[in-house]
Amino acid sequence: MKKIIPFLFAAVNIIAVSCTKEEHEPEVSGDSGIYRVMFEVTGEDPRGNAHIITLDGVNIKNEMTGQSSSSIDESFSQDISYVTESEVQQIAIQGVLYSNEYAELRMKVTKDGCTVFDES
């Protein structure tokens, strides 16, 4: 039995590596959606930093400026919001707050208009 296990791992690895590029393309399914990310800052001279990337390669648009990018890594000192330009299955979001005084950062994420995350 101990001799069979390494061969099973090797077979699984060969199957995973033998996939073509077309098989790795993300598929739109029932779990996909349009995401909107809003950052709200309050307090004395708050500064925030937004980090957003879609793991599906979909661009994200800054709703204030209209600029579109494959990932977001930018600073802000006022409320700001972003939206994915098409449906995505996976998204990674991080909001960071910098302030020498009391300040608060609220991050709200919606998927197809329904709130999926809303925390301060």
N, C-alpha and C positions, 0 to 999 in steps of 0.2 A: 504494500500500500504506500509506503514512504517513497518508493521509486516512481509511482504514478503521479503523485501530487506535483512535482516539478514539471512534468510533461503537460499536465492540465493548465498550469499557469502559462507555459510557453504557448500552448494552443490558443488561449484567450488573448494573449498579447499579439499573436500573429493575426487573429481575426480583427482586433481593434486597429492594428496598423494597416491592414489591407483595404480599409475603406477608401473610396474615391472622394475627391473634393466635393462632388455634388451631394454626397451623403452627409457632409458636415455643414451644409447650408442650414441656417435656422428655419424652422417651419412655423408658420402662424397657426396657432391652435386656440382652443378655448381659454387657455391661460394667458394669452397675449392681450395687450391693451395699450392705450395711449396714457402715458404717465405725465402728470403735472406736479412739479416740485416748487413749493413756495417757502421762502425764508423770510421771517419777520424779525427785526431786531428792535429792541427798546432799551432805554437807559441812557446814561451819560456817555456820549461819544463812543458808541459801540462800533466795532468792526468785525465783519464776518468773512469767512472763506468758504466757498462752495466747491465741492468735488463731486462730479457726477460722471458716470460712464454707463453705457448700455453694453451688455455683454453680447448683444446681437448685432453690434456694429451700426445701429441706427443713430442718426444725428439728433442732437438736442438743440433747441432754439431758445435763446434768451428772449423772453416775451417783452422786455423793456426796450432792447436795442434792435431786435429782429435778427441778430447774428446767429448763425448756425455752426455747430462744431461737432466732431465725433466724440469729444469729451469736454467737460467743464472743469476748470481749475482757476477760479477768479475770486478776487476780493470784492466786498461790497460794504457800504456803510448805511444803506437804506434797504427797505424791503425789495425783494427781487424774486422773480419766478421764471421757471423754465418748463418747456413741454417737449416731449419726444415727437419727432416729425412723422412717425408711423408707429404701428404696434410693435411692442417688444415683449419678450418673455422674462428677461432678467435685466435688472438695473441695480447699480451700486451707488449709494448716495451717502455723503458725509457733509455735515455742517460744523464749522469750528467758529467759536466766538472769542474775540480778543477785546479786553477792556480793562482799564485801570480802575474804573468805578463800577458800581452795580449795573449790570446789563443782563439781558435775557435774549436768547435766540429760540425762536419757535420754528420748527420744520413741519410742514404739512405736505403729505404726498397723497395724491388721488390717482386712481386707475379708472379710466372711463367714467369720471365724474363721481366715483364713490371713494370716500376717505379710507385709506389703508394704513396711514400713520399720521399722528398728530400729537407731537410732544414738544415741551419747552425744556 
